[in-house]
Amino acid sequence: MEETKNILVIGAGRSSSSLIKYLLDHAEEENWEITVADVSLEAVRQKTQDHPHSRPIVFDIHNEQQRAEEISYADIVISMLPAHMHMDVANDCLKYKKHLATASYVSKGMAALDLAAKEAGIILLNETGLDPGIDHASAMKIIDDIHESGGELTSFKSFCGGLVSPECNDNPWGYKFTWNPRNVILAGHGTAQYIDKGQYKYIPYNRLFTQSEIIEVEGHGKFDAYANRDSLSYRPIYKIEHIPTMVRGTLRMPGYCKAWHVFVKLGLTDDSYKIEASDTLTYPELLDAFLPDGDGTAKEKLVRFMGAEMDGDSLAKIEWLGLFEDTKIGVANASPAEILQHLLEDKWKLQEHDKDMIVMQHQFKYRNAAREARTILSSLVVIGEDPVYTAMAKTVGLPLAIMTRMILQGKIMARGVTIPTTKEIYVPLLEELEKFGVKFQEKEF
Amino acid sequence: MEETKNILVIGAGRSSSSLIKYLLDHAEEENWEITVADVSLEAVRQKTQDHPHSRPIVFDIHNEQQRAEEISYADIVISMLPAHMHMDVANDCLKYKKHLATASYVSKGMAALDLAAKEAGIILLNETGLDPGIDHASAMKIIDDIHESGGELTSFKSFCGGLVSPECNDNPWGYKFTWNPRNVILAGHGTAQYIDKGQYKYIPYNRLFTQSEIIEVEGHGKFDAYANRDSLSYRPIYKIEHIPTMVRGTLRMPGYCKAWHVFVKLGLTDDSYKIEASDTLTYPELLDAFLPDGDGTAKEKLVRFMGAEMDGDSLAKIEWLGLFEDTKIGVANASPAEILQHLLEDKWKLQEHDKDMIVMQHQFKYRNAAREARTILSSLVVIGEDPVYTAMAKTVGLPLAIMTRMILQGKIMARGVTIPTTKEIYVPLLEELEKFGVKFQEKEF
């Protein structure tokens, strides 16, 4: 019988549920012992459920001795920590020659470990969640196919959104928080950069949500799509440096972007300063502080201020949030963004019975070997099972779990800093994901 | 005869001309030796002109030994260095118990030296230029007057601009660079914060230049005024914590703000990223990169994009800059703001014969002891003499020179970190400034 392999999972938060379940479900067959480490033992026990192959531990990432002990004991480490905390783990993995897998973007610090990791014979696998992760794998599969069949890619657009399953979608925004609310409030800050028909395009934040486009996913209807901050840097990653059109974007339900623009124009998504005595203000008083002088109620002034930039649908969304109601903000010394987050966390709370939904769509345009113009739409929709095994937890966690299994089985030869854009990885990864309902629907015309 | 006093002036750039001239003109009578220190000996010699009381030296602020030697040799140090370089000087001043004067805002580091400076018996005088500087002195004189006569200040608005003398104002923007161009391009980034009739007001950068107001300075016509980033923090400094209306702003010629908004809305004042291959683009191609898709020339698309936000006057200003002409940008790997600066430095260059102009206006509203509503307008206009003795150099440098003289004469008792808001300072300072034509015109009604 083969030797027991030890897996160390650091972080047992909400997005680790499907990851840990997959590992435990395969532990017997693969002869694994799975150490699940978190500051909260309760969070760990909720996920491990006394499974005989699990080893729950209380873990402090800043305790160097414990970190070294646990990493040296493991065969592979999966870090579900926030991105900025991976480096201590990565350095220990290098020291003790252990593989590492994360769902985070390759940071500069991580990239710098590439050569040392290759020399140590370990893989530092990153960007292996949903976005980044499944997007890389599924896009590269089609891009490689097109190139190998003698085709030429002329346009690649890719969109992803963490949304709410339609039957649970009971508010006018069509949105609830299924991940970090702060990131949703601050989404898009900076300047969106992409390329369109050979021309660089820049959309500053102040008009980002006025320049959204509408995309359709067959069987799931239409979505607003706004451009992500940086699409240009993906060209070398996908080996399409000279593609004329390349844009990545975020999906929301139709009408969301137009309404969100009201907050952007007002200045309510600003996180750079604190509002004095914010806890003493009501929401209409807050609006007044951002609106030019004028007569009438906050609502009337807002309508005048936005002019043609706000329609009745957007106004209804704003009104539904209670911004015209005479209630106190109730949060002290807060930035505009923090006040908005406080309000939305209440209004956009995912309820016990709610299910989330992940939507991803890649749009490829290419000329085939016969120089004919072709289009491929590749779409993924995943609905969560319940508040624990959400679509988000599934699509972020399963790729890491699957890759961990493949690495421990010796099926992955890549070493050094790696992301799932190579055939060796994406073929088995996408195959295994399909067994869990994470399956792209392709349409070509 | 009194002992010789040694003055160390660090920095002999453009804004030091009037400062050094005042010191040299009083050197004989006051028995001063004036060391002028700069990395460029040529810059020093241009200012000192072999004056018998001058001692020109080549100086490297990062040479600790030289810095210590020169500061320990001086009786007072005037630092004309960029604000972030004052701290090394201040620490040496503390060590060797020498007075220090700067025209910069009190930084946190500087503020922290207050107690130690008092114990050492030295004054660390800051914010003693134009803005901050003359604004503090002239405003406090009137605020103190109102309070001492039993009045109550209800509104204080203060505006300042570094402009071009009307007879040299030969371009449609009514603007040329009389100080750091980069600061002009980036002016207003962030959120303007002020208070109006007891209500906090916030104007985000994306609409700052659409919400300018018009002020009039008698005999000098009208000006656009846009709100500065932070007006709220001035309330404690002026001892008017509970004033219902307080705003500080920047002056430009009428129409400037509406036209500048075109750049803000496009995104051309953004300094946070680089435009790829910027040197290969023409100006219309640059505009295209920021404009939504559409038919027609860059000019036609811009007109459509801006809609009612751009009038014919603004369009003429944009056109005059050559943005619709088919010429290359000619600056590589530049941010949008850097590209705009490159263009404007060419178009808005102060010519040899041009004179600059400083305009400042304070607007006070108060109730006098008899509870009558009164208004005071206090306005300053200074025209430069020539390209060396500019209005900017005069108004920034003379306050420092005058205060240096008063400190060496033993007339200033304040010690520790000080700004010119007290009577001991502002009364003699404003009196002496008047001799140089820096004189506020007051009007009360």
Interface residues (C-beta under 8 A of the other chain):
Chain A: G190 T191 Q193 D196 Q199 Y200 K201 Y202 I203 P204 Y205 N206 R207 Q211 L232 V264 K265 L266 G267 D270 S272 Y273 I275 E276 E285 D288 A289 F290 P292 D293 P336
Chain B: G190 T191 Q193 D196 Q199 Y200 K201 Y202 I203 P204 Y205 N206 R207 Q211 L232 V264 K265 L266 G267 D270 S272 Y273 I275 E276 E285 D288 A289 F290 P292 D293 P336
